[in-house]
Amino acid sequence: MLWYTGKRLLQMIPVFFGATFLIYFMVFSLPGDPIAALYGDRPVSPGVIAQIRAEYNLDKPLIQQYLLYIGGFFQGDLGTTFSGRPVSEVMASAFPITARLAMLALFFEASAGILVGLVAGLRKGKLFDASALVVSLLLISVPTFVIGFVLQFVFGVQLGIFRTTVSGAAPLDELILPALVLASVSFAYIVRLTRASVSDNLGADFVRTATAKGLSRPRVVTVHVLRNSLVPVVTFLGVDIGSLMVGAIVTEGIFNINGVGGTVYDAIQLGEGPTVVSFIAVMVVIFVVANLFVDLLYAALDPRIRYAK
Amino acid sequence: MTRLVTQSIPTISVDDSSPLLQIRDLEVGFTTQYGVVPAVRGVSLTLYAGQTLAIVGESGSGKTTTAQAIINLLAGTGRVTAGQILFQGRDLTALTATEMQGVRGSQIGYVPQDPMSNLNPVWNIGFQVEEAIKANSDLRGKALRARTVEVLQEAGLSDAEDRLKQYPHQFSGGMRQRVLIGIGLSSRPKLLIADEPTSALDVTVQRQILDHLGTLTRDYGTSVLFITHDLGLAAERAEQLVVMYKGKIVESGPSQQILANPKHPYTQRLVAAAPSLASKRIQAKKHDEAADIYSSGGTDTALIDRAAIREELAPSGDLITVQGVSKMYRIRTKGLKYTELLAVNDVSFGIKKGTTSAIVGESGSGKSTVAKLILQLESLTSGSIAFDGTDVAGLKGKELLKFRRRVQPVFQDPYGSLDPQYNVGNTIAEPLLAHNIGSRRERQARVLELLDQVSLPAATQFRYPSELSGGQRQRIAIARALALKPDVLVLDEAVSALDVLVQGQILNLLTELQTELELTYLFITHDLAVVRLVADNVCVMQKGRIVEAASTDDVFDNPQQAYTQELLAAIPGGDFEFGR
């Protein structure tokens, strides 16, 4: 197990450098000169431009720029935005909000999704199963912003249970409604995944053997069906942690949340290299760590992977 | 005439007054979109305390369904539609789910068929045994653990204590079956249902396990309901026999009597086709050609005739020469360390053109590796393999393709080796397409010719594997192998997954094709009975080495090595002589 974890950690190194370099390269080959764009139509002396370029290391070759940047990254210096604000400060305000939103959404989709999927799988072909399938199909096919606006209107405006927009500090209770919207599509996938997996495992030989041992139905379902069924669901959740953490531009937009998604979007619009690359570097780390976590959980759930040669 | 292995006869006296299990007019149906399909149609049987009863039949005969109906483990939409199952006078079909839960495990134990799929892969062995004991007793804590170890030791796992924390995939098939037997008997049930408990295992392991099961059930006075497709095994292990065919009982009574003198035509066919019995008869026929005592054995007569022709035809000189071949695998154990496994160790033999050679051994003996080496699917570690005078080890590109055209494989699992998305015609034509042979029209004609050779109707070409039976699929696999007009077929357990009757048909087909097309066969099998039916020469492999190599008659009549003798002795029902 230690060897397995160590191997996975070593694999993270090339992924980190590869991904950050690619992003760095792509941001700097975006069309348009960010410095010129800063000044809009106003005339600007070439000397000033050269000075700014030197300040941001834009006058050096790409590979050197990248190395300088990565060197700073490991010393905790993520550079500054064009407005002079340290990128680390921008991150410190955006990431906690997104993290809270993501964790809340993850909690909703995992708990409700697995529960509904389990019941649907156990009652395959019955009314509950059929309704679960219809609802999940609906959630998958309707765009997120439609779900968002509808929930915002019904619960926020008509019933007045939740605030329609989230305040700057984004406390947990205000994030409930956005988290539900953010979780909706993944919830639908988890329901379907769990249902298929449960109904597969119900027919497994070892489940019949467990019943033949004289075990009660609830025990057979929780011990022998559910644990085996969770392996694919956990894989999905792991990938989903990554995508939730990198922010949700649409949901953040609807509920006016100052999270990662919106910040990165703005930074790309402005061509702010250090901001974009720094955010994405952190996202890559989150993705890789989430995947490592999933692999470890996977191994914990299935001993065959743990002992794989 | 009839001899029975004495140790397997339960000695407990039969209490005629009250049967332990009595099934009356049982009917089981599966609900489909076209209505209820009956699987068991009016089955009645009686089992007394301490008795062993075997239900014999081919797959689809309803034998497993009958057994599963007893403890209500019917798969999917299966339902008891009529009849009674009286267990100690109580009708099991009328029990509620909770009441049935009290019967399962504690009153009626169950040992399932496939040890590979019947243990949950994600829980350790100790946990799975422990939960069975826990469900049926008040034992907890240390006492529970002690009992778990005891149960496993009784089932024949001497190092149980150290292996409790291990997972099913770390156990061999035989070990897993022992665990399942332990679980089935853990609460000392009055009745044990054993559904093909050893059909997935090697003969020697099968023998050990059945002996052990016999001892345990005799000691505890447990009645056993055996479900099996193997007549020899049924005769050896059970005193009462019930033969099922298409959901009905066609014959029942004392097992030796039925097998020595089968009355129903189906039972007669079953007895005639059982290879362990039929192989004896081929031999008798060969030794005493004048005495035509087996007039009904159409299959056997045909086989014998062809064997004789084949022997005459066989020319001298080897088509395939295997010389000092070894194969080493490197297996990673921990971290970066490797151990080396010598799967095949200095093996030499020759195969003459037009003959059938067999390599026999248990799983892990290296027999399949030899097949892969000959097929050039694995590379040699040392030694050489010559085919028709040329060394095949260094073949590349066109030469290799040419070799592959001449040596074709047929594999064990007819369900796994055919692509479910390809119809039969495309499947058979695929090798032709891969080697770029013929026009579309010519390939089409060849497909029809091949279907005819394997005795399938031309319309089969439009069907898909899922619509065909196991035997039909294996015919298609053979047709595909024959498509390129090869000289050699390497048949890796090609009939092992089939029922006896179907197995007989396929073996018959193979011998027919051999004379017709002058084919050379290499059979890889664990089944000595099959070897006796078709092979001219046998190599017995154990732990990577050939321990005995001789003509089939010599190996069977006069085995030189202790290991060969052990293999022969382990054939179920091998001690029996049957009439028609």
Interface residues (C-beta under 8 A of the other chain):
Chain A: W3 G203 A204 D205 F206 R208 T209 A210 T211 A212 K213 G214 L215 S216 R217 R219 V223 H224 R227 N228 L301 D302 P303 R304 Y307 K309
Chain B: I71 L73 A75 G76 A97 Q101 G102 V103 R104 G105 S106 G109 Y110 P112 Q113 D114 S117 N118 L119 N120 P121 V122 W123 N124 E131 A132 A135 N136 Y167 H169 Q170 L180 I183 G184 S187 I331 R332 T333 K334 G335
